Amino acid sequence: MDKTKIEEFKDQEKRQKDFKCSLGFSMTVIGSKWRAIILWYILKRQPIRYGQLKKSIPNISHKILSQELKKLEMDNLIERIPYTTIPPKVEYIPTDRGRSLENILTELCIWGKKYML
């Protein structure tokens, strides 16, 4: 396996400290309750505005949605595109790194559909 890192994650050393395997590290990036779901909607409906995301995930609070969007942006999984209009408008699109997770999230979605009660 090629061990060269293409691009560092923010706080990568801190994240790696707790895990001896790559799966643990990966789960720190996409493993929160909401992060993978938010990224899924951004991948499927790009570009997507904040209000559209909130409507797509009705059980998430505004505070948590805002926090998770900032974390996804810090990890370079999404890009925030602000527009200087009145009223202000912001759109979110996946980055190349975010798009690289699409197949993984799709497989998780298929697995979940298969085993949901």
N, CA, C and O of each residue as an XYZ file, in Angstrom:
468
protein
N       0.845     -1.184      0.000
C       0.000      0.000      0.000
C       0.888      1.243      0.000
O       1.881      1.308      0.725
N       0.525      2.210     -0.806
C       1.273      3.457     -0.891
C       0.980      4.308      0.333
O      -0.178      4.629      0.601
N       2.010      4.676      1.077
C       1.811      5.419      2.317
C       2.009      6.916      2.142
O       1.994      7.645      3.134
N       2.193      7.399      0.930
C       2.363      8.830      0.737
C       1.037      9.533      0.929
O      -0.007      9.069      0.469
N       1.096     10.641      1.604
C      -0.107     11.429      1.850
C      -0.212     12.476      0.751
O       0.734     13.220      0.494
N      -1.356     12.523      0.117
C      -1.556     13.504     -0.938
C      -1.798     14.874     -0.333
O      -1.272     15.881     -0.806
N      -2.588     14.895      0.704
C      -2.983     16.168      1.307
C      -3.315     15.918      2.770
O      -4.063     14.994      3.088
N      -2.775     16.718      3.644
C      -3.005     16.560      5.081
C      -4.401     17.040      5.470
O      -4.949     17.958      4.860
N      -4.956     16.409      6.481
C      -6.192     16.876      7.102
C      -5.816     17.797      8.247
O      -4.750     17.649      8.844
N      -6.672     18.728      8.550
C      -6.477     19.576      9.718
C      -6.484     18.682     10.957
O      -7.328     17.794     11.076
N      -5.561     18.907     11.867
C      -5.442     18.120     13.104
C      -5.204     16.638     12.828
O      -5.636     15.790     13.609
N      -4.523     16.314     11.728
C      -4.319     14.915     11.362
C      -3.550     14.146     12.439
O      -3.927     13.024     12.774
N      -2.487     14.727     12.983
C      -1.712     14.028     14.014
C      -2.573     13.725     15.238
O      -2.493     12.637     15.808
N      -3.392     14.688     15.634
C      -4.274     14.503     16.785
C      -5.255     13.357     16.522
O      -5.507     12.542     17.410
N      -5.802     13.293     15.325
C      -6.758     12.250     14.974
C      -6.082     10.879     14.924
O      -6.662      9.882     15.353
N      -4.862     10.832     14.403
C      -4.170      9.562     14.265
C      -3.690      9.018     15.593
O      -3.483      7.812     15.730
N      -3.510      9.886     16.573
C      -2.979      9.486     17.871
C      -3.822      8.383     18.515
O      -3.275      7.486     19.157
N      -5.126      8.438     18.353
C      -6.020      7.499     19.013
C      -6.260      6.208     18.232
O      -6.878      5.282     18.758
N      -5.792      6.129     17.007
C      -6.103      4.965     16.182
C      -4.843      4.379     15.568
O      -3.944      5.104     15.142
N      -4.795      3.068     15.530
C      -3.681      2.366     14.911
C      -4.066      1.867     13.514
O      -3.241      1.287     12.809
N      -5.310      2.094     13.124
C      -5.751      1.639     11.807
C      -6.377      2.800     11.027
O      -6.825      3.793     11.600
N      -6.391      2.642      9.729
C      -6.924      3.700      8.862
C      -8.439      3.829      8.984
O      -8.981      4.906      8.737
N      -9.141      2.748      9.364
C     -10.589      2.828      9.525
C     -10.963      3.796     10.645
O     -11.890      4.593     10.497
N     -10.250      3.728     11.753
C     -10.508      4.653     12.859
C     -10.296      6.096     12.445
O     -11.089      6.973     12.787
N      -9.218      6.339     11.702
C      -8.954      7.694     11.213
C     -10.083      8.140     10.284
O     -10.575      9.264     10.394
N     -10.491      7.260      9.373
C     -11.559      7.604      8.429
C     -12.851      7.957      9.151
O     -13.557      8.885      8.756
N     -13.155      7.223     10.200
C     -14.395      7.473     10.925
C     -14.364      8.804     11.673
O     -15.421      9.374     11.942
N     -13.178      9.314     12.015
C     -13.133     10.640     12.637
C     -13.500     11.719     11.625
O     -13.951     12.800     12.002
N     -13.306     11.426     10.339
C     -13.618     12.408      9.298
C     -15.106     12.378      8.949
O     -15.723     13.436      8.829
N     -15.695     11.200      8.785
C     -17.092     11.109      8.340
C     -18.011     10.466      9.359
O     -19.189     10.258      9.069
N     -17.510     10.142     10.549
C     -18.255      9.294     11.459
C     -19.165      9.954     12.464
O     -19.703      9.256     13.324
N     -19.369     11.247     12.410
C     -20.313     11.836     13.358
C     -21.732     11.423     12.975
O     -21.965     10.885     11.892
N     -22.658     11.679     13.861
C     -24.051     11.291     13.605
C     -24.576     11.900     12.305
O     -25.345     11.260     11.589
N     -24.167     13.128     11.997
C     -24.761     13.856     10.877
C     -23.836     14.063      9.688
O     -24.321     14.273      8.576
N     -22.534     14.012      9.880
C     -21.600     14.451      8.842
C     -21.758     13.700      7.522
O     -21.796     14.328      6.463
N     -21.850     12.383      7.561
C     -21.986     11.608      6.328
C     -23.305     11.920      5.620
O     -23.366     11.956      4.391
N     -24.355     12.145      6.407
C     -25.666     12.462      5.824
C     -25.624     13.814      5.122
O     -26.139     13.962      4.014
N     -25.012     14.793      5.768
C     -24.885     16.122      5.160
C     -24.089     16.034      3.868
O     -24.487     16.588      2.843
N     -22.953     15.328      3.924
C     -22.120     15.181      2.728
C     -22.896     14.458      1.628
O     -22.769     14.807      0.454
N     -23.692     13.462      1.990
C     -24.507     12.725      1.014
C     -25.438     13.674      0.251
O     -25.509     13.618     -0.977
N     -26.146     14.538      0.971
C     -27.066     15.472      0.309
C     -26.316     16.492     -0.551
O     -26.802     16.885     -1.612
N     -25.147     16.916     -0.101
C     -24.363     17.850     -0.907
C     -23.879     17.167     -2.188
O     -23.867     17.786     -3.252
N     -23.483     15.903     -2.093
C     -23.052     15.155     -3.274
C     -24.200     14.945     -4.252
O     -23.997     15.002     -5.464
N     -25.398     14.705     -3.739
C     -26.536     14.376     -4.603
C     -27.246     15.595     -5.182
O     -27.885     15.495     -6.230
N     -27.144     16.741     -4.517
C     -27.911     17.918     -4.961
C     -27.016     19.143     -5.102
O     -27.367     20.227     -4.638
N     -25.893     18.979     -5.723
C     -24.951     20.088     -5.807
C     -25.287     21.043     -6.938
O     -25.698     20.574     -7.999
N     -25.141     22.321     -6.785
C     -24.908     22.985     -5.501
C     -26.197     22.982     -4.681
O     -27.297     22.914     -5.232
N     -26.048     23.056     -3.373
C     -27.201     23.053     -2.490
C     -27.073     24.198     -1.497
O     -25.984     24.485     -1.002
N     -28.184     24.843     -1.215
C     -28.194     25.959     -0.260
C     -28.500     25.447      1.138
O     -29.014     24.342      1.313
N     -28.179     26.264      2.127
C     -28.361     25.894      3.524
C     -29.804     25.484      3.811
O     -30.040     24.459      4.450
N     -30.759     26.267      3.348
C     -32.171     25.981      3.594
C     -32.608     24.651      2.992
O     -33.409     23.932      3.588
N     -32.086     24.322      1.814
C     -32.405     23.043      1.187
C     -31.843     21.887      2.012
O     -32.490     20.851      2.168
N     -30.635     22.074      2.537
C     -30.035     21.045      3.397
C     -30.885     20.837      4.640
O     -31.170     19.702      5.021
N     -31.287     21.923      5.267
C     -32.083     21.847      6.496
C     -33.400     21.132      6.239
O     -33.834     20.325      7.061
N     -34.047     21.416      5.105
C     -35.303     20.742      4.764
C     -35.081     19.257      4.486
O     -35.950     18.434      4.774
N     -33.926     18.915      3.931
C     -33.611     17.519      3.619
C     -33.340     16.706      4.878
O     -33.556     15.494      4.897
N     -32.867     17.371      5.932
C     -32.520     16.701      7.189
C     -33.302     17.388      8.308
O     -32.717     18.141      9.087
N     -34.599     17.146      8.405
C     -35.437     17.917      9.335
C     -35.110     17.722     10.811
O     -35.411     18.605     11.614
N     -34.506     16.601     11.199
C     -34.238     16.348     12.619
C     -32.954     16.994     13.125
O     -32.660     16.915     14.318
N     -32.192     17.622     12.257
C     -30.953     18.262     12.681
C     -31.255     19.710     13.091
O     -32.057     20.393     12.455
N     -30.604     20.158     14.156
C     -30.811     21.545     14.590
C     -29.960     22.469     13.727
O     -28.998     22.032     13.097
N     -30.320     23.743     13.705
C     -29.541     24.724     12.948
C     -28.113     24.789     13.483
O     -27.160     24.891     12.710
N     -27.970     24.731     14.796
C     -26.641     24.810     15.417
C     -25.744     23.660     14.954
O     -24.601     23.885     14.555
N     -26.255     22.444     15.006
C     -25.457     21.276     14.621
C     -25.167     21.297     13.127
O     -24.048     20.991     12.715
N     -26.151     21.652     12.309
C     -25.926     21.733     10.866
C     -24.819     22.727     10.559
O     -23.929     22.437      9.760
N     -24.866     23.873     11.175
C     -23.848     24.893     10.965
C     -22.466     24.398     11.404
O     -21.480     24.593     10.693
N     -22.397     23.758     12.576
C     -21.118     23.240     13.073
C     -20.551     22.169     12.146
O     -19.360     22.178     11.837
N     -21.398     21.254     11.707
C     -20.923     20.160     10.858
C     -20.496     20.669      9.478
O     -19.534     20.160      8.903
N     -21.198     21.662      8.948
C     -20.783     22.255      7.674
C     -19.395     22.888      7.800
O     -18.571     22.768      6.893
N     -19.139     23.557      8.918
C     -17.815     24.152      9.142
C     -16.742     23.079      9.221
O     -15.650     23.259      8.682
N     -17.035     21.960      9.888
C     -16.057     20.876      9.997
C     -15.803     20.225      8.645
O     -14.661     19.907      8.311
N     -16.858     20.028      7.870
C     -16.684     19.468      6.529
C     -15.842     20.394      5.654
O     -15.028     19.939      4.851
N     -16.049     21.684      5.820
C     -15.257     22.657      5.062
C     -13.802     22.653      5.531
O     -12.888     22.722      4.709
N     -13.580     22.574      6.850
C     -12.215     22.526      7.380
C     -11.464     21.285      6.892
O     -10.255     21.341      6.664
N     -12.175     20.167      6.732
C     -11.560     18.939      6.245
C     -11.467     18.893      4.724
O     -11.073     17.879      4.148
N     -11.831     19.992      4.083
C     -11.768     20.114      2.631
C     -12.617     19.048      1.930
O     -12.226     18.519      0.889
N     -13.776     18.739      2.507
C     -14.715     17.824      1.873
C     -15.797     18.583      1.114
O     -16.381     18.060      0.165
N     -16.058     19.811      1.531
C     -17.014     20.665      0.826
C     -16.422     22.059      0.674
O     -15.476     22.440      1.362
N     -17.007     22.794     -0.241
C     -16.637     24.193     -0.432
C     -17.873     25.050     -0.217
O     -18.956     24.738     -0.713
N     -17.699     26.121      0.519
C     -18.778     27.076      0.786
C     -18.614     28.231     -0.189
O     -17.549     28.844     -0.261
N     -19.670     28.527     -0.938
C     -19.622     29.607     -1.924
C     -20.610     30.694     -1.514
O     -21.818     30.546     -1.703
N     -20.087     31.802     -0.945
C     -20.983     32.904     -0.558
C     -21.251     33.832     -1.740
O     -20.378     34.050     -2.580
N     -22.449     34.367     -1.796
C     -22.828     35.340     -2.824
C     -23.181     36.653     -2.131
O     -23.847     36.660     -1.096
N     -22.740     37.732     -2.695
C     -23.013     39.047     -2.098
C     -24.298     39.616     -2.680
O     -24.292     40.617     -3.396
N     -25.386     38.959     -2.355
C     -26.698     39.405     -2.806
C     -27.527     39.771     -1.586
O     -27.159     39.475     -0.449
N     -28.645     40.416     -1.844
C     -29.581     40.710     -0.762
C     -30.874     39.985     -1.095
O     -31.481     40.279     -2.125
N     -31.310     39.070     -0.282
C     -30.679     38.577      0.940
C     -29.435     37.753      0.610
O     -29.296     37.250     -0.505
N     -28.533     37.618      1.583
C     -27.311     36.843      1.345
C     -27.634     35.393      0.959
O     -28.634     34.824      1.397
N     -26.780     34.826      0.145
C     -26.992     33.468     -0.351
C     -25.677     32.705     -0.234
O     -24.612     33.239     -0.543
N     -25.757     31.454      0.213
C     -24.586     30.584      0.329
C     -24.930     29.242     -0.280
O     -26.010     28.703     -0.035
N     -24.021     28.699     -1.071
C     -24.199     27.364     -1.637
C     -23.027     26.490     -1.215
O     -21.939     26.983     -0.920
N     -23.268     25.192     -1.192
C     -22.237     24.221     -0.837
C     -22.078     23.234     -1.979
O     -23.058     22.760     -2.553
N     -20.821     22.930     -2.299
C     -20.504     21.920     -3.308
C     -19.417     21.010     -2.743
O     -18.646     21.431     -1.881
N     -19.349     19.765     -3.219
C     -18.281     18.891     -2.746
C     -16.960     19.239     -3.429
O     -16.945     19.679     -4.579
N     -15.873     19.044     -2.729
C     -14.542     19.181     -3.318
C     -14.180     17.830     -3.941
O     -14.946     16.871     -3.846
N     -13.024     17.763     -4.567
C     -12.569     16.476     -5.106
C     -12.442     15.447     -3.989
O     -12.805     14.284     -4.165
N     -11.929     15.875     -2.844
C     -11.807     14.962     -1.704
C     -13.183     14.478     -1.256
O     -13.349     13.300     -0.941
N     -14.171     15.372     -1.224
C     -15.526     14.983     -0.853
C     -16.132     14.027     -1.863
O     -16.789     13.053     -1.496
N     -15.905     14.313     -3.148
C     -16.422     13.429     -4.201
C     -15.794     12.040     -4.127
O     -16.411     11.060     -4.544
N     -14.575     11.949     -3.602
C     -13.915     10.642     -3.501
C     -14.631      9.729     -2.505
O     -14.387      8.522     -2.506
N     -15.502     10.267     -1.663
C     -16.268      9.471     -0.699
C     -17.623      9.019     -1.237
O     -18.333      8.267     -0.569
N     -17.986      9.470     -2.434
C     -19.327      9.177     -2.944
C     -19.604      7.681     -3.050
O     -20.667      7.230     -2.622
N     -18.690      6.906     -3.601
C     -18.913      5.464     -3.743
C     -19.034      4.782     -2.383
O     -19.847      3.874     -2.209
N     -18.225      5.220     -1.425
C     -18.271      4.641     -0.082
C     -19.620      4.926      0.565
O     -20.238      4.029      1.139
N     -20.077      6.167      0.474
C     -21.367      6.539      1.064
C     -22.517      5.834      0.358
O     -23.501      5.460      0.995
N     -22.399      5.652     -0.953
C     -23.424      4.934     -1.707
C     -23.520      3.492     -1.221
O     -24.618      2.974     -1.017
N     -22.383      2.852     -1.039
C     -22.380      1.469     -0.542
C     -22.953      1.375      0.871
O     -23.685      0.434      1.180
N     -22.627      2.341      1.727
C     -23.208      2.362      3.073
C     -24.720      2.523      3.013
O     -25.449      1.902      3.787
N     -25.187      3.355      2.094
C     -26.620      3.575      1.920
C     -27.306      2.282      1.467
O     -28.360      1.923      1.991
N     -26.717      1.597      0.512
C     -27.273      0.331      0.018
C     -27.310     -0.698      1.143
O     -28.304     -1.400      1.325
N     -26.214     -0.778      1.895
C     -26.149     -1.714      3.017
C     -27.240     -1.401      4.040
O     -27.918     -2.304      4.531
N     -27.405     -0.100      4.359
C     -28.430      0.297      5.324
C     -29.828     -0.057      4.862
O     -30.641     -0.529      5.657
N     -30.125      0.165      3.577
C     -31.451     -0.178      3.043
C     -31.699     -1.673      3.160
O     -32.815     -2.106      3.447
N     -30.666     -2.448      2.941
C     -30.795     -3.906      2.974
C     -31.087     -4.421      4.382
O     -31.829     -5.387      4.554
N     -30.502     -3.774      5.382
C     -30.605     -4.311      6.736
C     -31.481     -3.495      7.691
O     -31.585     -3.839      8.868
N     -32.105     -2.435      7.210
C     -33.028     -1.677      8.065
C     -34.256     -2.523      8.355
O     -34.725     -3.288      7.512
N     -34.751     -2.367      9.543
C     -35.974     -3.124      9.908
C     -37.203     -2.391      9.474
O     -38.316     -2.869      9.693
